[in-house]
Amino acid sequence: MSLALYPGSFDPVTNGHLDIIVRAAAIFEHLLVAVMQNPRKSALFSAEERVALLRRVTRDIPNVEIDTSPILLAEYAAGRGARVLVKGLRAVSDFELEFQMALLNRKLNPQLDTVFLTTGETHQYLSSSIVKEIGSLGGDISYFVPPEICDDVTRKLKK
């Protein structure tokens, strides 16, 4: 079975993330979306909350599985049997860092390749950080996050 892994923080999941998930799920037999936990980053949502939000927005995509992991990505991929990482690219500036990470992951796990999907033009500027900034300042985030979770994100940002 063809298993691909789409890792990220997804804090919160955006329409840009969902675009990559839908497109990757159409390419691979099974897509594992993994909320990676980075203790050096302070997250708005807990890992469990991010998993729940992702499950809600992907519930109609039968070949998508949502999971979370606190371990090194290359180790997690090996443990799950994933040989392909899916990474989304918004701009040329994303490529340099993602290319470096792809090389590092391949060094740590020689069986692991990275596939880059470019974002749709409507999501080039979109990031979770921008969503959090707009929402925390009282702006409307409904265009940026899936409708199933917009109220959850808005409530969390008002706390």
Beta strands, then each sheet from edge to edge (+ up, - down):
strand 1: 3-8
strand 2: 30-36
strand 3: 64-69
strand 4: 84-89
strand 5: 113-118
sheet 1: 3+ 2+ 1+ 4+ 5+
end
